[in-house]
């Protein structure tokens, strides 16, 4: 099912948010060591978020526009209490002290953040081979590059490790890996999405944007962030 169908299934109670998270945990545990899309995972918090969403649905309470959908976030976008290293040894101990605006917007609409995604160091690359955490593999063609710099974002979508990922794009860093991995990536018009909380490569060019398996996921994310 696509993202919209899954969202409707969760809201109707046919599928639970916890089941959605658990399905991705299984895929990540089975494949991430080889693909190296995620460099930090937050299963405990993701499951807590899912349980809270399921409780609201069971009680007939209103839930957000992203209820139960699972997100991965590029390692240069601040998420409170997670390591935001921009894939560099220099920042390996930097723990986000606040959420980027896009992260707050996702959480406000009951999106679930499962972890942090690999990238080229400081977003200066197009292959996701320069990460301090090692290169990311292309799930569509193992042994080949996933593109970059948001290679972890594209690989996670291609490997079905999350519903939507959030990356950043200076001169192709969302669009390039999306094309490499056979997924959809979108760079919004400059200023359309807040850059607050982004460790940017180029202040005048960078934009935060979504990656997903189809355009419906892109549209849903853009309506929120």
C-alpha positions as CSV (number, residue, x, y, z in Angstrom):
1,X,0.0,0.0,0.0
2,X,1.1,3.6,-0.6
3,X,1.6,6.1,2.2
4,X,-1.9,7.6,1.9
5,X,-3.5,4.1,2.0
6,X,-1.4,3.2,5.1
7,X,-2.4,6.5,6.8
8,X,-6.1,5.8,6.2
9,X,-5.6,2.2,7.5
10,X,-4.0,3.4,10.7
11,X,-6.6,6.1,11.3
12,X,-9.4,3.6,10.7
13,X,-7.9,1.1,13.2
14,X,-7.3,-1.6,10.5
15,X,-3.6,-1.3,11.3
16,X,-2.0,0.1,14.4
17,X,0.8,2.7,14.5
18,X,2.8,0.2,16.7
19,X,2.5,-2.5,14.0
20,X,3.8,0.0,11.4
21,X,6.8,0.8,13.6
22,X,7.5,-2.8,14.4
23,X,7.4,-3.8,10.7
24,X,10.1,-1.2,10.0
25,X,12.2,-2.2,13.0
26,X,12.2,-5.8,11.6
27,X,13.4,-4.6,8.2
28,X,16.1,-2.3,9.7
29,X,17.4,-5.0,12.0
30,X,17.6,-7.4,9.1
31,X,19.2,-5.1,6.6
32,X,20.8,-1.9,8.0
33,X,24.1,-3.5,8.9
34,X,24.7,-4.2,5.2
35,X,23.0,-1.0,3.7
36,X,24.1,1.5,6.4
37,X,21.2,3.9,5.8
38,X,20.6,4.6,9.5
39,X,23.4,5.7,11.8
40,X,21.4,6.2,14.9
41,X,18.1,4.5,15.9
42,X,15.5,5.5,18.5
43,X,13.2,2.5,18.7
44,X,12.1,3.0,22.3
45,X,10.8,6.5,21.7
46,X,9.3,5.5,18.3
47,X,7.3,2.7,20.0
48,X,6.2,5.1,22.8
49,X,5.0,7.6,20.1
50,X,3.1,4.8,18.3
51,X,1.4,3.6,21.5
52,X,0.2,7.1,22.3
53,X,-1.2,7.5,18.8
54,X,-3.0,4.1,19.0
55,X,-4.5,5.1,22.3
56,X,-5.9,8.3,20.9
57,X,-7.4,6.4,17.9
58,X,-8.9,3.8,20.2
59,X,-10.5,6.6,22.3
60,X,-11.9,8.3,19.3
61,X,-9.7,11.3,19.7
62,X,-8.5,13.3,16.7
63,X,-5.0,12.5,15.4
64,X,-2.6,14.4,13.2
65,X,-2.2,14.4,9.4
66,X,0.8,12.0,9.7
67,X,-0.6,9.7,12.4
68,X,1.5,6.6,12.7
69,X,3.8,7.2,9.7
70,X,7.5,6.6,10.3
71,X,10.1,9.1,9.4
72,X,13.9,9.0,9.1
73,X,15.8,12.3,9.4
74,X,19.1,13.3,7.7
75,X,22.0,13.7,10.1
76,X,22.3,17.4,9.5
77,X,18.8,18.2,10.7
78,X,18.4,18.8,14.5
79,X,16.4,16.3,16.5
80,X,16.4,16.8,20.2
81,X,18.4,14.3,22.2
82,X,19.8,12.5,19.2
83,X,23.3,12.8,17.8
84,X,23.3,15.3,14.9
85,X,26.8,14.8,13.5
86,X,26.4,15.7,9.8
87,X,28.3,12.4,9.4
88,X,31.5,14.0,10.7
89,X,33.8,12.8,13.4
90,X,34.1,16.5,14.4
91,X,30.4,16.4,15.6
92,X,30.3,12.8,16.8
93,X,29.3,13.9,20.3
94,X,27.0,16.7,19.4
95,X,23.5,15.9,20.8
96,X,20.7,18.0,19.4
97,X,19.4,20.5,22.1
98,X,16.3,21.4,20.1
99,X,14.2,20.2,17.2
100,X,14.4,21.7,13.7
101,X,11.2,23.4,12.7
102,X,10.4,20.6,10.3
103,X,10.9,18.0,13.0
104,X,8.5,19.9,15.3
105,X,5.9,20.0,12.5
106,X,6.2,16.3,11.9
107,X,5.8,15.5,15.6
108,X,2.9,17.9,15.9
109,X,1.0,15.9,13.2
110,X,1.8,12.6,15.0
111,X,4.6,11.5,12.6
112,X,7.0,9.1,14.3
113,X,10.8,9.6,14.1
114,X,12.7,6.3,14.2
115,X,16.2,7.5,13.6
116,X,19.0,9.5,11.9
117,X,20.2,8.8,8.4
118,X,23.6,8.6,6.8
119,X,25.0,11.3,4.4
120,X,28.1,12.7,2.9
121,X,30.1,14.5,5.6
122,X,28.7,18.0,6.0
123,X,26.6,17.3,2.9
124,X,29.6,18.0,0.7
125,X,29.4,15.0,-1.7
126,X,27.2,13.1,-4.1
127,X,27.8,9.5,-3.3
128,X,27.5,9.0,0.5
129,X,30.9,7.6,0.6
130,X,32.5,10.3,2.7
131,X,30.6,9.7,5.9
132,X,32.5,9.1,9.1
133,X,30.1,6.2,9.7
134,X,31.1,4.5,6.4
135,X,29.4,4.4,3.0
136,X,25.8,3.6,2.3
137,X,24.9,0.9,-0.2
138,X,22.2,1.3,-2.9
139,X,19.4,-1.2,-2.1
140,X,18.4,-1.1,-5.7
141,X,22.0,-2.2,-6.8
142,X,24.0,-3.4,-3.9
143,X,27.7,-2.6,-4.2
144,X,26.9,0.6,-6.0
145,X,26.6,4.1,-4.6
146,X,23.1,5.5,-3.5
147,X,24.0,9.0,-4.6
148,X,24.3,11.9,-2.2
149,X,24.5,13.7,-0.1
150,X,21.2,12.4,1.2
151,X,22.1,8.9,0.3
152,X,20.9,7.4,3.6
153,X,17.5,9.1,3.1
154,X,17.1,7.5,-0.4
155,X,18.4,4.1,0.7
156,X,16.1,3.9,3.6
157,X,13.1,4.5,1.4
158,X,14.3,2.1,-1.3
159,X,14.9,-0.6,1.4
160,X,11.5,0.1,3.0
161,X,13.0,1.1,6.3
162,X,10.6,4.1,6.8
163,X,7.6,5.7,5.1
164,X,9.1,9.1,4.4
165,X,12.6,10.5,4.9
166,X,13.6,14.1,5.3
167,X,16.8,15.3,3.6
168,X,18.5,18.5,2.4
169,X,19.4,19.7,-1.1
170,X,22.0,22.2,-2.2
171,X,22.5,21.4,-5.8
172,X,20.9,17.9,-6.1
173,X,21.4,16.3,-2.7
174,X,17.8,15.0,-2.5
175,X,17.1,14.6,-6.3
176,X,20.4,12.8,-7.1
177,X,20.1,9.9,-4.6
178,X,16.4,9.6,-5.3
179,X,17.2,8.9,-8.9
180,X,20.0,6.5,-8.0
181,X,17.8,4.5,-5.7
182,X,14.6,4.6,-7.7
183,X,12.5,6.6,-5.3
184,X,10.9,10.1,-5.4
185,X,12.7,13.1,-3.9
186,X,11.7,16.8,-4.0
187,X,13.6,20.0,-3.4
188,X,11.0,22.7,-2.5
189,X,11.3,26.3,-3.7
190,X,13.7,28.2,-1.5
191,X,11.8,29.6,1.5
192,X,8.9,27.2,1.2
193,X,10.1,25.0,4.0
194,X,11.9,26.3,7.1
195,X,15.6,25.8,7.3
196,X,15.8,26.5,11.0
197,X,17.7,23.7,12.7
198,X,19.6,22.6,9.5
199,X,23.4,22.4,9.6
200,X,23.6,23.8,6.1
201,X,26.3,23.6,3.4
202,X,25.2,26.7,1.6
203,X,22.8,29.1,3.4
204,X,21.6,30.7,0.1
205,X,21.0,27.4,-1.7
206,X,20.0,24.7,0.8
207,X,16.4,23.5,1.3
208,X,14.9,20.7,3.4
209,X,12.7,18.3,1.5
210,X,11.1,14.8,1.6
211,X,11.8,11.5,-0.1
212,X,9.2,8.8,-0.5
213,X,8.3,5.8,-2.6
214,X,5.7,7.7,-4.6
215,X,4.4,11.3,-5.2
216,X,1.6,10.9,-2.7
217,X,4.1,10.6,0.1
218,X,5.9,13.7,-1.1
219,X,2.7,15.7,-1.2
220,X,1.6,14.6,2.2
221,X,4.9,15.6,3.7
222,X,5.0,18.9,2.0
223,X,1.5,19.8,3.2
224,X,2.9,19.3,6.8
225,X,6.4,20.8,6.7
